[in-house]
Amino acid sequence: MVQDFRQKKSLECREILLREAEEIVDSLLLTEATDAMSDSLSRLRPSRPVQPPAILPIDSLKVHPLFGSPDSGKKGG
């Protein structure tokens, strides 16, 4: 009687432990697969290009207006 109870309880506990272990292993494998996919996809992305050097201006003269100011065209009067 007691031996039968122990054997039955032992089998139940073993099944519970195997189910829990299976869930843990499945979640670990899923996590590893997800991480591997995200890593492989990030490696495909090209790196940022180097910024080109600044272009120096061709003409260094200051810009002046072509025509005088509106007041300079009027004659005093």
N, CA, C and O atoms as a Maestro MAE file, in Angstrom:
{
 s_m_m2io_version
 :::
 2.0.0
}

f_m_ct {
 s_m_title
 :::
 protein
 m_atom[308] {
  # First column is atom index #
  i_m_mmod_type
  r_m_x_coord
  r_m_y_coord
  r_m_z_coord
  i_m_residue_number
  s_m_chain_name
  s_m_pdb_residue_name
  s_m_pdb_atom_name
  i_m_atomic_number
  :::
  1 25 0.816 -1.195 0.000 1 A "MET " " N  " 7
  2 3 0.000 0.000 0.000 1 A "MET " " CA " 6
  3 2 0.862 1.262 0.000 1 A "MET " " C  " 6
  4 15 0.746 2.112 -0.883 1 A "MET " " O  " 8
  5 25 1.719 1.363 0.998 2 A "VAL " " N  " 7
  6 3 2.565 2.551 1.099 2 A "VAL " " CA " 6
  7 2 3.525 2.604 -0.087 2 A "VAL " " C  " 6
  8 15 3.806 3.674 -0.627 2 A "VAL " " O  " 8
  9 25 4.018 1.445 -0.480 3 A "GLN " " N  " 7
  10 3 4.934 1.381 -1.617 3 A "GLN " " CA " 6
  11 2 4.219 1.816 -2.906 3 A "GLN " " C  " 6
  12 15 4.798 2.522 -3.731 3 A "GLN " " O  " 8
  13 25 2.979 1.398 -3.069 4 A "ASP " " N  " 7
  14 3 2.190 1.801 -4.240 4 A "ASP " " CA " 6
  15 2 1.960 3.311 -4.242 4 A "ASP " " C  " 6
  16 15 2.061 3.959 -5.284 4 A "ASP " " O  " 8
  17 25 1.653 3.863 -3.075 5 A "PHE " " N  " 7
  18 3 1.424 5.305 -2.959 5 A "PHE " " CA " 6
  19 2 2.693 6.073 -3.329 5 A "PHE " " C  " 6
  20 15 2.640 7.056 -4.067 5 A "PHE " " O  " 8
  21 25 3.825 5.618 -2.812 6 A "ARG " " N  " 7
  22 3 5.103 6.287 -3.100 6 A "ARG " " CA " 6
  23 2 5.427 6.229 -4.590 6 A "ARG " " C  " 6
  24 15 5.877 7.211 -5.180 6 A "ARG " " O  " 8
  25 25 5.193 5.079 -5.178 7 A "GLN " " N  " 7
  26 3 5.487 4.924 -6.602 7 A "GLN " " CA " 6
  27 2 4.580 5.830 -7.434 7 A "GLN " " C  " 6
  28 15 5.044 6.489 -8.365 7 A "GLN " " O  " 8
  29 25 3.286 5.863 -7.099 8 A "LYS " " N  " 7
  30 3 2.339 6.709 -7.823 8 A "LYS " " CA " 6
  31 2 2.700 8.190 -7.665 8 A "LYS " " C  " 6
  32 15 2.691 8.947 -8.636 8 A "LYS " " O  " 8
  33 25 3.014 8.591 -6.434 9 A "LYS " " N  " 7
  34 3 3.380 9.984 -6.158 9 A "LYS " " CA " 6
  35 2 4.683 10.347 -6.870 9 A "LYS " " C  " 6
  36 15 4.834 11.456 -7.382 9 A "LYS " " O  " 8
  37 25 5.605 9.413 -6.896 10 A "SER " " N  " 7
  38 3 6.884 9.636 -7.559 10 A "SER " " CA " 6
  39 2 6.672 9.860 -9.057 10 A "SER " " C  " 6
  40 15 7.298 10.745 -9.640 10 A "SER " " O  " 8
  41 25 5.800 9.069 -9.685 11 A "LEU " " N  " 7
  42 3 5.498 9.240 -11.106 11 A "LEU " " CA " 6
  43 2 4.820 10.584 -11.373 11 A "LEU " " C  " 6
  44 15 5.137 11.255 -12.355 11 A "LEU " " O  " 8
  45 25 3.887 10.977 -10.502 12 A "GLU " " N  " 7
  46 3 3.220 12.271 -10.664 12 A "GLU " " CA " 6
  47 2 4.223 13.422 -10.568 12 A "GLU " " C  " 6
  48 15 4.204 14.346 -11.381 12 A "GLU " " O  " 8
  49 25 5.086 13.353 -9.576 13 A "CYS " " N  " 7
  50 3 6.092 14.421 -9.392 13 A "CYS " " CA " 6
  51 2 7.042 14.472 -10.582 13 A "CYS " " C  " 6
  52 15 7.432 15.548 -11.036 13 A "CYS " " O  " 8
  53 25 7.411 13.288 -11.084 14 A "ARG " " N  " 7
  54 3 8.312 13.227 -12.225 14 A "ARG " " CA " 6
  55 2 7.663 13.872 -13.458 14 A "ARG " " C  " 6
  56 15 8.321 14.616 -14.185 14 A "ARG " " O  " 8
  57 25 6.386 13.592 -13.692 15 A "GLU " " N  " 7
  58 3 5.679 14.192 -14.824 15 A "GLU " " CA " 6
  59 2 5.594 15.709 -14.686 15 A "GLU " " C  " 6
  60 15 5.780 16.440 -15.659 15 A "GLU " " O  " 8
  61 25 5.311 16.175 -13.473 16 A "ILE " " N  " 7
  62 3 5.244 17.629 -13.233 16 A "ILE " " CA " 6
  63 2 6.600 18.273 -13.488 16 A "ILE " " C  " 6
  64 15 6.683 19.315 -14.138 16 A "ILE " " O  " 8
  65 25 7.658 17.657 -12.979 17 A "LEU " " N  " 7
  66 3 9.006 18.199 -13.183 17 A "LEU " " CA " 6
  67 2 9.380 18.210 -14.663 17 A "LEU " " C  " 6
  68 15 9.980 19.170 -15.148 17 A "LEU " " O  " 8
  69 25 9.026 17.147 -15.378 18 A "LEU " " N  " 7
  70 3 9.345 17.102 -16.805 18 A "LEU " " CA " 6
  71 2 8.588 18.185 -17.578 18 A "LEU " " C  " 6
  72 15 9.150 18.789 -18.492 18 A "LEU " " O  " 8
  73 25 7.334 18.436 -17.229 19 A "ARG " " N  " 7
  74 3 6.566 19.494 -17.893 19 A "ARG " " CA " 6
  75 2 7.193 20.863 -17.627 19 A "ARG " " C  " 6
  76 15 7.341 21.673 -18.541 19 A "ARG " " O  " 8
  77 25 7.559 21.113 -16.367 20 A "GLU " " N  " 7
  78 3 8.178 22.399 -16.022 20 A "GLU " " CA " 6
  79 2 9.517 22.566 -16.732 20 A "GLU " " C  " 6
  80 15 9.829 23.645 -17.236 20 A "GLU " " O  " 8
  81 25 10.303 21.497 -16.770 21 A "ALA " " N  " 7
  82 3 11.600 21.566 -17.447 21 A "ALA " " CA " 6
  83 2 11.411 21.815 -18.934 21 A "ALA " " C  " 6
  84 15 12.170 22.570 -19.542 21 A "ALA " " O  " 8
  85 25 10.405 21.187 -19.517 22 A "GLU " " N  " 7
  86 3 10.129 21.376 -20.937 22 A "GLU " " CA " 6
  87 2 9.750 22.823 -21.233 22 A "GLU " " C  " 6
  88 15 10.187 23.383 -22.239 22 A "GLU " " O  " 8
  89 25 8.941 23.435 -20.368 23 A "GLU " " N  " 7
  90 3 8.563 24.842 -20.557 23 A "GLU " " CA " 6
  91 2 9.780 25.755 -20.468 23 A "GLU " " C  " 6
  92 15 9.931 26.692 -21.252 23 A "GLU " " O  " 8
  93 25 10.647 25.464 -19.498 24 A "ILE " " N  " 7
  94 3 11.850 26.297 -19.333 24 A "ILE " " CA " 6
  95 2 12.754 26.170 -20.547 24 A "ILE " " C  " 6
  96 15 13.252 27.171 -21.061 24 A "ILE " " O  " 8
  97 25 12.968 24.942 -21.007 25 A "VAL " " N  " 7
  98 3 13.834 24.731 -22.164 25 A "VAL " " CA " 6
  99 2 13.248 25.381 -23.402 25 A "VAL " " C  " 6
  100 15 13.970 26.012 -24.173 25 A "VAL " " O  " 8
  101 25 11.941 25.235 -23.601 26 A "ASP " " N  " 7
  102 3 11.292 25.851 -24.757 26 A "ASP " " CA " 6
  103 2 11.453 27.361 -24.740 26 A "ASP " " C  " 6
  104 15 11.740 27.970 -25.770 26 A "ASP " " O  " 8
  105 25 11.269 27.968 -23.574 27 A "SER " " N  " 7
  106 3 11.390 29.427 -23.503 27 A "SER " " CA " 6
  107 2 12.828 29.870 -23.736 27 A "SER " " C  " 6
  108 15 13.066 30.902 -24.363 27 A "SER " " O  " 8
  109 25 13.798 29.087 -23.231 28 A "LEU " " N  " 7
  110 3 15.202 29.429 -23.471 28 A "LEU " " CA " 6
  111 2 15.554 29.308 -24.951 28 A "LEU " " C  " 6
  112 15 16.241 30.166 -25.504 28 A "LEU " " O  " 8
  113 25 15.082 28.246 -25.584 29 A "LEU " " N  " 7
  114 3 15.362 28.073 -27.012 29 A "LEU " " CA " 6
  115 2 14.714 29.180 -27.841 29 A "LEU " " C  " 6
  116 15 15.309 29.681 -28.795 29 A "LEU " " O  " 8
  117 25 13.509 29.552 -27.475 30 A "LEU " " N  " 7
  118 3 12.824 30.635 -28.195 30 A "LEU " " CA " 6
  119 2 13.577 31.953 -28.023 30 A "LEU " " C  " 6
  120 15 13.734 32.712 -28.980 30 A "LEU " " O  " 8
  121 25 14.037 32.221 -26.813 31 A "THR " " N  " 7
  122 3 14.794 33.453 -26.560 31 A "THR " " CA " 6
  123 2 16.082 33.473 -27.364 31 A "THR " " C  " 6
  124 15 16.429 34.493 -27.961 31 A "THR " " O  " 8
  125 25 16.797 32.348 -27.382 32 A "GLU " " N  " 7
  126 3 18.042 32.279 -28.153 32 A "GLU " " CA " 6
  127 2 17.782 32.473 -29.644 32 A "GLU " " C  " 6
  128 15 18.535 33.170 -30.324 32 A "GLU " " O  " 8
  129 25 16.718 31.856 -30.149 33 A "ALA " " N  " 7
  130 3 16.403 31.999 -31.575 33 A "ALA " " CA " 6
  131 2 16.038 33.442 -31.913 33 A "ALA " " C  " 6
  132 15 16.449 33.964 -32.949 33 A "ALA " " O  " 8
  133 25 15.270 34.078 -31.042 34 A "THR " " N  " 7
  134 3 14.877 35.470 -31.268 34 A "THR " " CA " 6
  135 2 16.100 36.382 -31.243 34 A "THR " " C  " 6
  136 15 16.233 37.277 -32.078 34 A "THR " " O  " 8
  137 25 16.985 36.152 -30.285 35 A "ASP " " N  " 7
  138 3 18.204 36.963 -30.208 35 A "ASP " " CA " 6
  139 2 19.080 36.756 -31.437 35 A "ASP " " C  " 6
  140 15 19.657 37.709 -31.960 35 A "ASP " " O  " 8
  141 25 19.176 35.527 -31.891 36 A "ALA " " N  " 7
  142 3 20.000 35.247 -33.069 36 A "ALA " " CA " 6
  143 2 19.423 35.933 -34.300 36 A "ALA " " C  " 6
  144 15 20.173 36.430 -35.140 36 A "ALA " " O  " 8
  145 25 18.102 35.964 -34.416 37 A "MET " " N  " 7
  146 3 17.475 36.627 -35.568 37 A "MET " " CA " 6
  147 2 17.708 38.128 -35.521 37 A "MET " " C  " 6
  148 15 18.030 38.736 -36.542 37 A "MET " " O  " 8
  149 25 17.552 38.727 -34.365 38 A "SER " " N  " 7
  150 3 17.738 40.178 -34.285 38 A "SER " " CA " 6
  151 2 19.201 40.538 -34.518 38 A "SER " " C  " 6
  152 15 19.491 41.577 -35.111 38 A "SER " " O  " 8
  153 25 20.133 39.691 -34.059 39 A "ASP " " N  " 7
  154 3 21.545 39.957 -34.300 39 A "ASP " " CA " 6
  155 2 21.881 39.839 -35.777 39 A "ASP " " C  " 6
  156 15 22.616 40.665 -36.316 39 A "ASP " " O  " 8
  157 25 21.346 38.818 -36.431 40 A "SER " " N  " 7
  158 3 21.679 38.627 -37.840 40 A "SER " " CA " 6
  159 2 21.073 39.737 -38.691 40 A "SER " " C  " 6
  160 15 21.662 40.135 -39.696 40 A "SER " " O  " 8
  161 25 19.913 40.237 -38.305 41 A "LEU " " N  " 7
  162 3 19.299 41.321 -39.071 41 A "LEU " " CA " 6
  163 2 20.042 42.631 -38.858 41 A "LEU " " C  " 6
  164 15 20.148 43.434 -39.785 41 A "LEU " " O  " 8
  165 25 20.553 42.859 -37.670 42 A "SER " " N  " 7
  166 3 21.258 44.114 -37.428 42 A "SER " " CA " 6
  167 2 22.605 44.138 -38.143 42 A "SER " " C  " 6
  168 15 23.114 45.211 -38.466 42 A "SER " " O  " 8
  169 25 23.185 42.969 -38.392 43 A "ARG " " N  " 7
  170 3 24.445 42.928 -39.121 43 A "ARG " " CA " 6
  171 2 24.256 43.291 -40.596 43 A "ARG " " C  " 6
  172 15 25.207 43.714 -41.252 43 A "ARG " " O  " 8
  173 25 23.051 43.130 -41.117 44 A "LEU " " N  " 7
  174 3 22.799 43.448 -42.514 44 A "LEU " " CA " 6
  175 2 22.669 44.945 -42.744 44 A "LEU " " C  " 6
  176 15 22.820 45.405 -43.876 44 A "LEU " " O  " 8
  177 25 22.398 45.704 -41.713 45 A "ARG " " N  " 7
  178 3 22.213 47.144 -41.856 45 A "ARG " " CA " 6
  179 2 23.577 47.803 -42.092 45 A "ARG " " C  " 6
  180 15 24.521 47.560 -41.340 45 A "ARG " " O  " 8
  181 25 23.680 48.632 -43.128 46 A "PRO " " N  " 7
  182 3 24.967 49.279 -43.398 46 A "PRO " " CA " 6
  183 2 25.298 50.308 -42.324 46 A "PRO " " C  " 6
  184 15 24.412 50.871 -41.682 46 A "PRO " " O  " 8
  185 25 26.566 50.535 -42.150 47 A "SER " " N  " 7
  186 3 26.985 51.524 -41.156 47 A "SER " " CA " 6
  187 2 26.759 52.927 -41.700 47 A "SER " " C  " 6
  188 15 26.580 53.121 -42.902 47 A "SER " " O  " 8
  189 25 26.771 53.889 -40.808 48 A "ARG " " N  " 7
  190 3 26.538 55.282 -41.195 48 A "ARG " " CA " 6
  191 2 27.739 55.789 -41.988 48 A "ARG " " C  " 6
  192 15 28.878 55.546 -41.589 48 A "ARG " " O  " 8
  193 25 27.512 56.492 -43.110 49 A "PRO " " N  " 7
  194 3 28.640 56.982 -43.917 49 A "PRO " " CA " 6
  195 2 29.375 58.111 -43.193 49 A "PRO " " C  " 6
  196 15 28.812 58.810 -42.350 49 A "PRO " " O  " 8
  197 25 30.624 58.261 -43.544 50 A "VAL " " N  " 7
  198 3 31.452 59.317 -42.958 50 A "VAL " " CA " 6
  199 2 31.021 60.650 -43.559 50 A "VAL " " C  " 6
  200 15 30.765 60.746 -44.759 50 A "VAL " " O  " 8
  201 25 30.943 61.670 -42.719 51 A "GLN " " N  " 7
  202 3 30.531 62.986 -43.204 51 A "GLN " " CA " 6
  203 2 31.643 63.569 -44.068 51 A "GLN " " C  " 6
  204 15 32.805 63.570 -43.660 51 A "GLN " " O  " 8
  205 25 31.305 64.062 -45.253 52 A "PRO " " N  " 7
  206 3 32.335 64.613 -46.135 52 A "PRO " " CA " 6
  207 2 32.901 65.907 -45.548 52 A "PRO " " C  " 6
  208 15 32.241 66.571 -44.749 52 A "PRO " " O  " 8
  209 25 34.114 66.258 -45.943 53 A "PRO " " N  " 7
  210 3 34.699 67.502 -45.415 53 A "PRO " " CA " 6
  211 2 33.931 68.717 -45.928 53 A "PRO " " C  " 6
  212 15 33.278 68.664 -46.971 53 A "PRO " " O  " 8
  213 25 34.021 69.806 -45.180 54 A "ALA " " N  " 7
  214 3 33.313 71.033 -45.550 54 A "ALA " " CA " 6
  215 2 33.900 71.596 -46.844 54 A "ALA " " C  " 6
  216 15 35.109 71.527 -47.066 54 A "ALA " " O  " 8
  217 25 33.036 72.154 -47.695 55 A "ILE " " N  " 7
  218 3 33.476 72.755 -48.957 55 A "ILE " " CA " 6
  219 2 33.764 74.230 -48.712 55 A "ILE " " C  " 6
  220 15 32.907 74.976 -48.237 55 A "ILE " " O  " 8
  221 25 34.961 74.628 -49.037 56 A "LEU " " N  " 7
  222 3 35.354 76.023 -48.839 56 A "LEU " " CA " 6
  223 2 34.702 76.894 -49.908 56 A "LEU " " C  " 6
  224 15 34.522 76.446 -51.040 56 A "LEU " " O  " 8
  225 25 34.348 78.123 -49.566 57 A "PRO " " N  " 7
  226 3 33.726 79.002 -50.570 57 A "PRO " " CA " 6
  227 2 34.721 79.337 -51.677 57 A "PRO " " C  " 6
  228 15 35.922 79.469 -51.439 57 A "PRO " " O  " 8
  229 25 34.191 79.470 -52.891 58 A "ILE " " N  " 7
  230 3 35.040 79.783 -54.045 58 A "ILE " " CA " 6
  231 2 35.421 81.260 -54.031 58 A "ILE " " C  " 6
  232 15 36.568 81.605 -54.314 58 A "ILE " " O  " 8
  233 25 34.482 82.125 -53.709 59 A "ASP " " N  " 7
  234 3 34.710 83.560 -53.719 59 A "ASP " " CA " 6
  235 2 34.687 84.063 -52.276 59 A "ASP " " C  " 6
  236 15 33.750 83.772 -51.532 59 A "ASP " " O  " 8
  237 25 35.694 84.801 -51.887 60 A "SER " " N  " 7
  238 3 35.756 85.280 -50.508 60 A "SER " " CA " 6
  239 2 35.313 86.742 -50.369 60 A "SER " " C  " 6
  240 15 35.385 87.303 -49.275 60 A "SER " " O  " 8
  241 25 34.860 87.360 -51.453 61 A "LEU " " N  " 7
  242 3 34.422 88.754 -51.386 61 A "LEU " " CA " 6
  243 2 33.086 88.851 -50.663 61 A "LEU " " C  " 6
  244 15 32.275 87.925 -50.693 61 A "LEU " " O  " 8
  245 25 32.876 89.990 -50.015 62 A "LYS " " N  " 7
  246 3 31.606 90.215 -49.340 62 A "LYS " " CA " 6
  247 2 30.552 90.627 -50.360 62 A "LYS " " C  " 6
  248 15 30.870 91.219 -51.391 62 A "LYS " " O  " 8
  249 25 29.321 90.314 -50.068 63 A "VAL " " N  " 7
  250 3 28.221 90.639 -50.968 63 A "VAL " " CA " 6
  251 2 27.728 92.046 -50.652 63 A "VAL " " C  " 6
  252 15 27.471 92.381 -49.495 63 A "VAL " " O  " 8
  253 25 27.597 92.874 -51.704 64 A "HIS " " N  " 7
  254 3 27.092 94.245 -51.560 64 A "HIS " " CA " 6
  255 2 25.839 94.369 -52.419 64 A "HIS " " C  " 6
  256 15 25.710 93.656 -53.414 64 A "HIS " " O  " 8
  257 25 24.915 95.254 -52.060 65 A "PRO " " N  " 7
  258 3 23.710 95.431 -52.881 65 A "PRO " " CA " 6
  259 2 24.069 95.992 -54.256 65 A "PRO " " C  " 6
  260 15 25.000 96.786 -54.386 65 A "PRO " " O  " 8
  261 25 23.327 95.574 -55.274 66 A "LEU " " N  " 7
  262 3 23.565 96.070 -56.631 66 A "LEU " " CA " 6
  263 2 23.131 97.519 -56.771 66 A "LEU " " C  " 6
  264 15 23.794 98.315 -57.437 66 A "LEU " " O  " 8
  265 25 22.041 97.845 -56.154 67 A "PHE " " N  " 7
  266 3 21.502 99.201 -56.248 67 A "PHE " " CA " 6
  267 2 21.617 99.853 -54.885 67 A "PHE " " C  " 6
  268 15 21.654 99.174 -53.858 67 A "PHE " " O  " 8
  269 25 21.673 101.165 -54.883 68 A "GLY " " N  " 7
  270 3 21.765 101.892 -53.623 68 A "GLY " " CA " 6
  271 2 20.465 101.777 -52.829 68 A "GLY " " C  " 6
  272 15 19.472 101.253 -53.334 68 A "GLY " " O  " 8
  273 25 20.469 102.251 -51.628 69 A "SER " " N  " 7
  274 3 19.265 102.215 -50.812 69 A "SER " " CA " 6
  275 2 18.240 103.175 -51.406 69 A "SER " " C  " 6
  276 15 18.641 104.075 -52.145 69 A "SER " " O  " 8
  277 25 16.933 103.040 -51.128 70 A "PRO " " N  " 7
  278 3 15.911 103.906 -51.721 70 A "PRO " " CA " 6
  279 2 16.139 105.389 -51.396 70 A "PRO " " C  " 6
  280 15 15.767 106.249 -52.195 70 A "PRO " " O  " 8
  281 25 16.720 105.693 -50.282 71 A "ASP " " N  " 7
  282 3 16.944 107.090 -49.929 71 A "ASP " " CA " 6
  283 2 18.083 107.726 -50.742 71 A "ASP " " C  " 6
  284 15 18.082 108.941 -50.940 71 A "ASP " " O  " 8
  285 25 19.022 106.956 -51.202 72 A "SER " " N  " 7
  286 3 20.165 107.534 -51.902 72 A "SER " " CA " 6
  287 2 19.806 108.001 -53.300 72 A "SER " " C  " 6
  288 15 20.518 108.840 -53.851 72 A "SER " " O  " 8
  289 25 18.739 107.499 -53.899 73 A "GLY " " N  " 7
  290 3 18.326 107.887 -55.238 73 A "GLY " " CA " 6
  291 2 17.563 109.205 -55.262 73 A "GLY " " C  " 6
  292 15 17.467 109.822 -56.323 73 A "GLY " " O  " 8
  293 25 17.025 109.655 -54.157 74 A "LYS " " N  " 7
  294 3 16.240 110.882 -54.097 74 A "LYS " " CA " 6
  295 2 17.149 112.094 -53.944 74 A "LYS " " C  " 6
  296 15 18.156 112.062 -53.236 74 A "LYS " " O  " 8
  297 25 16.771 113.133 -54.612 75 A "LYS " " N  " 7
  298 3 17.535 114.370 -54.455 75 A "LYS " " CA " 6
  299 2 16.803 115.220 -53.432 75 A "LYS " " C  " 6
  300 15 15.575 115.300 -53.422 75 A "LYS " " O  " 8
  301 25 17.550 115.819 -52.617 76 A "GLY " " N  " 7
  302 3 16.959 116.652 -51.575 76 A "GLY " " CA " 6
  303 2 16.168 117.809 -52.159 76 A "GLY " " C  " 6
  304 15 16.603 118.433 -53.127 76 A "GLY " " O  " 8
  305 25 15.033 118.094 -51.591 77 A "GLY " " N  " 7
  306 3 14.381 119.155 -52.252 77 A "GLY " " CA " 6
  307 2 13.194 119.669 -51.777 77 A "GLY " " C  " 6
  308 15 12.641 120.596 -52.371 77 A "GLY " " O  " 8
  :::
 }
 m_bond[307] {
  # First column is bond index #
  i_m_from
  i_m_to
  i_m_order
  :::
  1 1 2 1
  2 2 3 1
  3 3 4 2
  4 3 5 1
  5 5 6 1
  6 6 7 1
  7 7 8 2
  8 7 9 1
  9 9 10 1
  10 10 11 1
  11 11 12 2
  12 11 13 1
  13 13 14 1
  14 14 15 1
  15 15 16 2
  16 15 17 1
  17 17 18 1
  18 18 19 1
  19 19 20 2
  20 19 21 1
  21 21 22 1
  22 22 23 1
  23 23 24 2
  24 23 25 1
  25 25 26 1
  26 26 27 1
  27 27 28 2
  28 27 29 1
  29 29 30 1
  30 30 31 1
  31 31 32 2
  32 31 33 1
  33 33 34 1
  34 34 35 1
  35 35 36 2
  36 35 37 1
  37 37 38 1
  38 38 39 1
  39 39 40 2
  40 39 41 1
  41 41 42 1
  42 42 43 1
  43 43 44 2
  44 43 45 1
  45 45 46 1
  46 46 47 1
  47 47 48 2
  48 47 49 1
  49 49 50 1
  50 50 51 1
  51 51 52 2
  52 51 53 1
  53 53 54 1
  54 54 55 1
  55 55 56 2
  56 55 57 1
  57 57 58 1
  58 58 59 1
  59 59 60 2
  60 59 61 1
  61 61 62 1
  62 62 63 1
  63 63 64 2
  64 63 65 1
  65 65 66 1
  66 66 67 1
  67 67 68 2
  68 67 69 1
  69 69 70 1
  70 70 71 1
  71 71 72 2
  72 71 73 1
  73 73 74 1
  74 74 75 1
  75 75 76 2
  76 75 77 1
  77 77 78 1
  78 78 79 1
  79 79 80 2
  80 79 81 1
  81 81 82 1
  82 82 83 1
  83 83 84 2
  84 83 85 1
  85 85 86 1
  86 86 87 1
  87 87 88 2
  88 87 89 1
  89 89 90 1
  90 90 91 1
  91 91 92 2
  92 91 93 1
  93 93 94 1
  94 94 95 1
  95 95 96 2
  96 95 97 1
  97 97 98 1
  98 98 99 1
  99 99 100 2
  100 99 101 1
  101 101 102 1
  102 102 103 1
  103 103 104 2
  104 103 105 1
  105 105 106 1
  106 106 107 1
  107 107 108 2
  108 107 109 1
  109 109 110 1
  110 110 111 1
  111 111 112 2
  112 111 113 1
  113 113 114 1
  114 114 115 1
  115 115 116 2
  116 115 117 1
  117 117 118 1
  118 118 119 1
  119 119 120 2
  120 119 121 1
  121 121 122 1
  122 122 123 1
  123 123 124 2
  124 123 125 1
  125 125 126 1
  126 126 127 1
  127 127 128 2
  128 127 129 1
  129 129 130 1
  130 130 131 1
  131 131 132 2
  132 131 133 1
  133 133 134 1
  134 134 135 1
  135 135 136 2
  136 135 137 1
  137 137 138 1
  138 138 139 1
  139 139 140 2
  140 139 141 1
  141 141 142 1
  142 142 143 1
  143 143 144 2
  144 143 145 1
  145 145 146 1
  146 146 147 1
  147 147 148 2
  148 147 149 1
  149 149 150 1
  150 150 151 1
  151 151 152 2
  152 151 153 1
  153 153 154 1
  154 154 155 1
  155 155 156 2
  156 155 157 1
  157 157 158 1
  158 158 159 1
  159 159 160 2
  160 159 161 1
  161 161 162 1
  162 162 163 1
  163 163 164 2
  164 163 165 1
  165 165 166 1
  166 166 167 1
  167 167 168 2
  168 167 169 1
  169 169 170 1
  170 170 171 1
  171 171 172 2
  172 171 173 1
  173 173 174 1
  174 174 175 1
  175 175 176 2
  176 175 177 1
  177 177 178 1
  178 178 179 1
  179 179 180 2
  180 179 181 1
  181 181 182 1
  182 182 183 1
  183 183 184 2
  184 183 185 1
  185 185 186 1
  186 186 187 1
  187 187 188 2
  188 187 189 1
  189 189 190 1
  190 190 191 1
  191 191 192 2
  192 191 193 1
  193 193 194 1
  194 194 195 1
  195 195 196 2
  196 195 197 1
  197 197 198 1
  198 198 199 1
  199 199 200 2
  200 199 201 1
  201 201 202 1
  202 202 203 1
  203 203 204 2
  204 203 205 1
  205 205 206 1
  206 206 207 1
  207 207 208 2
  208 207 209 1
  209 209 210 1
  210 210 211 1
  211 211 212 2
  212 211 213 1
  213 213 214 1
  214 214 215 1
  215 215 216 2
  216 215 217 1
  217 217 218 1
  218 218 219 1
  219 219 220 2
  220 219 221 1
  221 221 222 1
  222 222 223 1
  223 223 224 2
  224 223 225 1
  225 225 226 1
  226 226 227 1
  227 227 228 2
  228 227 229 1
  229 229 230 1
  230 230 231 1
  231 231 232 2
  232 231 233 1
  233 233 234 1
  234 234 235 1
  235 235 236 2
  236 235 237 1
  237 237 238 1
  238 238 239 1
  239 239 240 2
  240 239 241 1
  241 241 242 1
  242 242 243 1
  243 243 244 2
  244 243 245 1
  245 245 246 1
  246 246 247 1
  247 247 248 2
  248 247 249 1
  249 249 250 1
  250 250 251 1
  251 251 252 2
  252 251 253 1
  253 253 254 1
  254 254 255 1
  255 255 256 2
  256 255 257 1
  257 257 258 1
  258 258 259 1
  259 259 260 2
  260 259 261 1
  261 261 262 1
  262 262 263 1
  263 263 264 2
  264 263 265 1
  265 265 266 1
  266 266 267 1
  267 267 268 2
  268 267 269 1
  269 269 270 1
  270 270 271 1
  271 271 272 2
  272 271 273 1
  273 273 274 1
  274 274 275 1
  275 275 276 2
  276 275 277 1
  277 277 278 1
  278 278 279 1
  279 279 280 2
  280 279 281 1
  281 281 282 1
  282 282 283 1
  283 283 284 2
  284 283 285 1
  285 285 286 1
  286 286 287 1
  287 287 288 2
  288 287 289 1
  289 289 290 1
  290 290 291 1
  291 291 292 2
  292 291 293 1
  293 293 294 1
  294 294 295 1
  295 295 296 2
  296 295 297 1
  297 297 298 1
  298 298 299 1
  299 299 300 2
  300 299 301 1
  301 301 302 1
  302 302 303 1
  303 303 304 2
  304 303 305 1
  305 305 306 1
  306 306 307 1
  307 307 308 2
  :::
 }
}
